[in-house]
Amino acid sequence: MAFGTGLVVSVILLFRGPPVRHPDDPLLAALYWIALGAALLTVVGCGWRLLVQLPIIEASELGIAIWFGGPYRRPFFAPWARVRAVVLTQVRPAKGGAAPRSSLPALGIELDCDDRFRLPEEAVHTDIPIGGAARADLAWSGRSIGGDVRRWVEVLERMRSIYGESARA
């Protein structure tokens, strides 16, 4: 949305050109160039984010960081000691997309939640777990994460088993 807004504003400002009606007013010229620069920076920054495709899930030896609100907000962090399992589960799209009865393989994360550790309110699920599939507090289908879902489950489960055991010890 920011990319589109920046692009539209840039095009309008470029076609309109700098203010020539009041050439003696440097404030109008300065405001024009500031607005054009901000719009172009927005287009370049958002375009870069679209090309690079920043992660929504990042795993390290400390745990899993999940960006529910985008890459420029603070991530939700789950230490390995709080991750019960990383599973391959089945989900269905929340709206649109495939038919309601169709299912997609998904990466699921089961967490050990209590009064001291809870999922944040902004944990908006785009996919709905299907009853009978492996339990997961959070789930992402292949539409949301890049690559083969089964491979990501294997990698994250291996990390959980290595680092989670050392965190519990």
PyMOL commands that set and color helices and strands:
alter all, ss='L'
color gray80, all
select helices_A, chain A and resi 2-16+26-52+80-82+149-168
alter helices_A, ss='H'
color red, helices_A
select strands_A, chain A and resi 57-59+63-66+76-79+83-93+104-111+127-129+138-141
alter strands_A, ss='S'
color yellow, strands_A
deselect
rebuild
show_as cartoon
